[in-house]
Amino acid sequence: MDDTTRTTNGTDRRGLLTCMLWAGTGVIWTVAGGIPRSGLLGSAQAATPSGGFSFAQISDSHIGFARDPNTDTPATLAAAVAQVKAMAPALILHTGDVSHLSRPAEFDTAEKILGASGIETHYVPGEHDMLEDGGTPFIERFQKRHTPGQPGGAFYSFDQQGIHFVGLNNVTDLKAGGLGNLGEAQLAWLERDLKQRSDSTPIVVFAHIPLWTVYADWGWGTDDGARALALLKRFGSVTVLNGHIHQVMQKVEGNVAFHTARSTAFPQPAPGTAPGPGPMKVEAGRLRSVLGVASIAYVPGRSDLAIVDSPLGA
Amino acid sequence: MQRRALLLSALVPVAALSLPRAARAADTEVTIDNFTFSPALVTVSAGTRLIWTNRDDIPHMVVSALRPPAFKSKVLDTDDAFAMVFDTPGTYSYFCGLHPHMQGMVVVT
């Protein structure tokens, strides 16, 4: 498949700086010995490796958006969920903008469609999810049950199959002229949270806005993202999964693999290729080829995770 | 959170009171298009009502750059508008609460 992407592993990745761009639907991730690899959903490569486990990333559902190029965002989210379900991942990560305007009816619809997967799903908020009451409705509905014993708010961590997953919130308390924001309290929590993990623990960080600067002119980055990355530097395998920019981008820097997922609602233009980052208009027949999900597979003993990005349709 | 809610409710009467004023001072319009406030800088005389209208197909907000913000709109979906009267001379910087790289300024003389 043309738009299947693979990270290289081991020493080949070290010092390598790549930035690649696709358009798509969702990503399934396979984790092999620590480094996730992504691939487009529907790809044979997204199959769970023996001895490992896989999880999926869904992003930017924007339930409530009903304009050109997608007047039926529930339908494309449902298609993404069906695609993910067919791959039977151990869990799903939703990297935010579940809704378009934080309205209860939008959350209802999203919760119903995502819940139909029957797969454990972990969420972080996008800026579109935190528009009401400081984000409380989103946190209460989508995060509270996952965060027993955690500090509250929209960030938390959990462990599964030897991987330490960290969900961050970089969409609140934004400052004029700034980018995404983690803030002092969250960074202090992250430092404490990571302190308890050994260097060899595979880490998967997921947050809405890219933690690395993709394109500052459009706000595609996080002001204090570098401080979070500095805390992650000592780990042998770090995978950073983001959404927000509605297209696949990937970069590898040292032991850190960065990846952004497609939206399930509408594509956005590549950085600087349009006057603004608004929804990209595509013909109805082509829409699903630029939406997608991602799958990630983990194989113990391997140092990278396999990430496969899959479009929702041809 | 609560402070924001208070600010919002405080703005409602301002907007309502501004309606009779509109007859006296001409309104000034700011359009939001392509993730840009246009014009990004407006200079108006005290008592002018400013109206921001979102022409993008993505929601935006108008939020004072002061911390805590001196004013804040609700989220503006496509074609929604936010109006506010500026009675006191000064310089008012603002940004979009959703896309903080979008910035504008109102100078009241």
Interface residues (C-beta under 8 A of the other chain):
Chain A: R67 D68 H100 L101 S102 E127 H128 L131 D133 G134 T136 L174 K175 A176 G177 G178 L179 A216 D217 W218 G219 P275 G276 P277 G278 P279
Chain B: M1 R4 A5 N34 F35 T36 D56 D57 I58 P59 V63 A65 R67 V75 D77 T78 S93 Y94 F95 G97 L98 H99 P100 H101 M102 Q103
